[in-house]
Amino acid sequence: MRKRRQRSRAVLAVVTATVLGAAGCDAVGGNESGPSDSGTAAQRTKPSPTAPVWDSSPASLAAVGDSITRAFDACSVLQDCPEASWATGSSAEVDSLAVRLLGTAKAASSSWNYAVSGARMADLAGQMAQAAAKRPGLVTVMAGANDACRDSTAAMTSVADFRTQFEDALRTLRDAAPKAQVYVASVPNLKRLWSEGRTNPMGKQVWKLGICPSMLGDADALDAAATERRDTVQKRVEAYNEVLEEVCAKDERCRFDGGAVYEFRFGTDQLSHWDWFHPSVNGQARLAEIAYRKVTATGT
């Protein structure tokens, strides 16, 4: 009887240890997944979701760039018209990016335009420093046309210098405003601008005053030399856009427009009827549409 009681106690101990061991393994998840994975312990070990890097609803906006962003010649001859700017303008006809993102009232107090007519990529770092001081949620960039629009093709900014200057500009922003988002618009298609504008006699007369001579000079000339000159400018613009895309891609808070501005098939209605070069109010509105679509798009 004593031996039977001893054997019974031994069997009971083994069974108890086995049950407790199995229960303990399930409580911490075990080596295999099971129903207990949804328990408190599993919830504690589940990584918390991180906020997306790109915010399509920034609280403020600063613009940098050249005469396009200043809306030069959009409203009157040889004058900036910042109220018609695609980036920060207040004109209802344009419905700027700032108005679309922030609303009319907030855009008036929380958007700033630091673009300068005639600016080149070398000037962008200084503008970025001004923009960064405002700690903007979003910075828009449109620059590069003046680097290609020179007195001659030899005077155009080299691709290497263009890259260095753009990198310096982004670094300037990041040093002061590391979390600011950046929307980069591609350089417009200057050859299409020549093709569209040359149909207007008045436009060609204005071009003779020295507007983008590397592309628009001798507008009616179709000889080999003129064709080669325009093709050289166009290739440089395409190279600039490649630089903008590559440099922007290295910054997780930078978004390039994918060439949307360059590829936009604008017509004479989108060109200023004073110089047939800069965007008209209608053209500024089209740029605002492109920018808003790209800034608010899901994904990259």
Helices and strands as residue ranges (DSSP letters): H 2-27, G 35-38, H 40-45, E 61-65, G 82-84, H 97-102, H 104-110, E 111-113, G 121-123, H 124-132, E 138-142, H 145-148, G 153-155, H 159-176, E 181-184, H 190-197, H 201-207, H 213-216, H 224-249, E 254-256, H 260-263, G 268-270, H 281-296
